[in-house]
């Protein structure tokens, strides 16, 4: 079975398992786990930030950031296509008491014009406090946020007095696809979250980065959300090795392009050309659920991504042989 449902289905390598078993550990709630500290320092350096905090999940990293930057009753501007808006279970309202203002179009890329008027001058308006951007953009076929547009939009937000958070769950993919250092993408933002358990292959964990003062506050929010872990170096050890796997993401991007080309060549799908590791495609001759079931019966697992769209995501557990099997299945079904 070639599992293309998500890059979260990756399994830790034998090397990661050995590192986890042998990790030097301590109580991280007391700040005493040396492996966690090494991971946090490494990610902070990669992102050009003063400090970082290891958290169990990307959702927790994003939600800690939202809580740090806002107060109850505030407004957060997000792209309509954003993960925070679609896939975090309404957490901003529940945890931080804020409302989201989704804006923008199907590209998921916000320009200064999309930010609109900053609200809060009148008692009946929410106070706009925060802009959250995403790179790469999951719901736009893993699109890379163009650096020049990102800087312009962040600059407009800053000029309006707004805080900035980057959901960089797949920031590694953007950096590899463009050759742009992660720190360049992270520079305009107060906080940045990155994921270790997607294409990099770690079993658990994300990291939130920002100023040292902000990460001290983030540590408290992590605790109140139940994310304070003890001997977390067992997990952080895998995360440290995952960072070394960043260059191989280029293989995922190459395989995604080959898969997209094969789908398009059949004439049976409308395909969004992938920029990184995500392929979104719409079956033209049958319902999406029927196409998904047929592909799975032939050994290719995908996932629904809306009423008419399927998603295939390439990752470290899909090698060239697995890709070839998937291409053969597409050929049998639609060739």
N, C-alpha and C positions, 0 to 999 in steps of 0.2 A: 504494500500500500504506500503510495506517495501522498503524504499528508501535507496539503497546502492550505489548511484552514487558517493558520496563523504562525508567525515566528515565535510565538510563546510556547509551542509544543516541543521545542528543542529539549534535549536531555543532556545533562552534564557529561562531559567526556571522562574517560578513565583518569586522565591527568587531573581534572577538576576534583574527582572523587578522592584521589590520593591527597590532594592539597587540603581538602576539607577535613579528611581524617587526621591529618598531621598538623592542622592549624594551631598556632599559639593563640590562646584565648584568655579572656578575663570578663568581668562584668561590665557590659557596655553602658548600662544605666548609670553606673558610677564613672563612666568614661575610661574604663581600665582595660578595654580589649585592644591589644596592640595591632591585630590584623585589621580590625575595623578602622582604627586610626590611619593605618597605611592606605587603605582603600579611599577613605575620605580625603586624605592629602593628595593622593594621585589624581582623583577626579577633580578636585579643586584646581590643581595645577593645569590639567587639560582644558578646563573651562575658563581659566584666567580669573578665578575668584579667590577670595581670601580663605574661605572655609567651606566645608560640605558636611552633610549629614546622611548617613545610611538609613534607609527606610525600607519597610517590607514590600511596598508596591508603588507603581507610578501614580496611581490614584491618590494614595496617601501623600506623596510628594507634592502633587498639584494642590491638594486640599490644604496642606499645611501652608503653602505659599498664599493661597487665597485668604486664609485666616490671618496671616501675618500682615497683609497689605490692606485689610478692610475692617470695617466695623459693621454691626448689624444695621440693616437698612440701606447699605451702600449698593452701588451698581457696578457690575463688572462687564466690560465689553469683550466679547469673544467672537470668533468667526462662526457663522452658522454651521460650518462643517467640522467644528472642533470636537475633539475627544471630551473635553470638559463639559460641553453642552450635551452631547449625545450618549456618552458611555460611562458616566460617573454617578449614576443613580440619584440625581438631584442633590448630591452632597453639598454644593455651595449654599443652598437654602437651608438645609438641615444643620450643617456644622457651623457655618459662618453667618447665617441669617441675611444673605445677600441675594440680589436678583441678577440674573444674567441678561445682557442685551445682545442677542445674536445678530450679527450684521454680515454683509458681504454676499458673494455669489458662489457658484459651484466650484470655483478654483480653490476656495479656502484661503486665499491670499488677501489680506486687508491692506488697503492703501490709506494715506492720510484722509482722503475724502470719506472713507467708510466709517471713520470714528465719529463723525457728526458732532453735534453740540455736546459739550460737557455739561452735565446737569447738576443741580444742587443749589442754584441761586435762589430758588423759591422753596418755601416750607413744604409744598405739596410734591416736590420732586425728590427722587432718590439722588444721593450724591455719587457721581461717577468717580471712582477711586483707582481702578485697575484696568489694564488691558492685558489679556492673555493671548499670545500667539503660539502657533504650533509648527514644528519643523522636524521631520517631514510631516506632510499632511495626510493622515491615514485615509480620510474619506475622499481624497482627491488623488487616489492611485499612488500614494507615496510621493507626492510632488515635493520638490525642494523649494523652500521659500527663497526667492532671489535675494541675495545679500543686499543689493542696492535698495530694493523696495522695503526690505525688512528695516534697514537703517532709516529710511525716510519715514516709515510708519512709526517706528519707535521714537524718532525725533519729534514728530508731531504730538505723540502722546506725552512725551517729556515736557514739551513746551506748554501743554495744557495742564501740567502739574499732576499727571497720572503716574502711578507706579506701573512697572512692567514685569511680567512673568513669562518665561518661555517653557512650554511643554515640549521638551526635547527628547521624548521617549526614543525616537529614532534619529536623533541628531547625528549619531555616528554614521548613519547611512548618508545623510546630507554631506557630511565632511568627506567621505570616501568618494561619493559621486562627483563632487566638484573640485576636490583637492584643496578645499578651504579648511583651515584649522577650526576645530570646534570653538576655540576661544574667540575667533572673529565673529561667529554667529552668536555667541553668548554675551559679547561685550555690551550691547545696549541694555541688557536686562538686569533688574535688581536680583531676581532669583531665576534659576534654571533647574529643571528636573531632567534627569537622563535615566534610561532603563538599562539594566544589565541582563535581564532575563528574556529578552527577545532574540534577535539575531546573533547576539554575542554568546548565547548559550548557557549563561549561569542559571541555576535552578530558581533563584529567588533574588529580588532586590532591585531597588532604584536608589538614586542619590540626588539630593537637593543641594544646590550650591548658592552661595551669596556672600555677603559680608560676614565677618566673624560675629559681630553683634547680632545680626539677623539669625545666624545659625544657632546661637545660644537661645534665642527666643524659640526657634523652630524645635529645638530639643524638648522644650517644655510642651509644645503643642503635640509633638509626636507621642509623648508620654500620656497626655490626656486622651489621645485617640487610641490608646492601647498598643502603640507601636514600639514601646521601649522593650528591647530584647536584651537578653543576658549574654551568654557566651556566643554572641553573633558572629565571631570570627570564623566559625565553622562555615557560615554562608559567605562572609566577606572574602574568604580565601578563593572561592570560585569566582567572585566578582573581579578580583585582581587579575586572575588568569584571563577572564573574559575581555579585559581591556586590551590584552595582547592580540586578541582575535579581530580587532577592528579592520585591518587591511583586507582580510578575506571576505568582507562584505561585498567587495567588488564581484566575487563569484556569484553571489546571490543576484546581484543586479544583472549580470550577463545572462544568467539562466532565466530570469523574469522576462528579459527582452526576447529570448528565443521562444519561450512559451507564448508570449503575446503575439509574436509573428506567426506562429503555427495556428493559433486560434483565428487570427484575422484571415489567413490564407484559405481557410475552409469556406469563408463567406457566410458562416452560420452565426457569427457573433459580431457585435459592435464592441471594439476594444479600445480602452484608454491606454495610450502608449505609456509604458512605465518609465519613470525617471530613476527609480531605485528598485526595491524588491517586491512591490505590490502591483498586481495586475487586476484591474476591475474590468469585467466584461458582461455584456448583456446578450443573452441568447435571442436570436431573431426569429426562430422557427418554432419555439416551444416555450412554455413557462420556465422561469428560472429554476423553480423547485424540481421540475422534471429533468432539466439538464443536469442539475446537481446530482440527482439520484442516478442518472445514467452514467455520469462520470465516476461516481463512487463504485458502482457495480463493476466498472472496468479498472478499479484500483487507484482512482484519483479523488482525493477528498478536498472539497472546496467549502466555502461558507456563504450563506446568503448575506447580501449587503444592501438591502432594500428590496422592494417588491419585484424588481426586474433585473437586479444586478447580482453577480457572483464575484467573490474575491478569491484570488490565489496569491499566497504569500510565500516567498522563497526564503530559506534559512539554512543554517549550517548542517541540518540533518537531511537535506536534499542535495545529493551529489549529482554528478553528470549521469550516472547510471539511472538514478531515480527520475531525473528529468527525461531521459530517453524513454523510459517506460510511460511517463505521462504523455509525451508527444505521440507515442505509438497508440495509446488509448484514444487520444483526440483523433488521430487518423482513422482508426477503426470505426469510430462513431460518426464522424462528420466528413471524412475524406471523400 
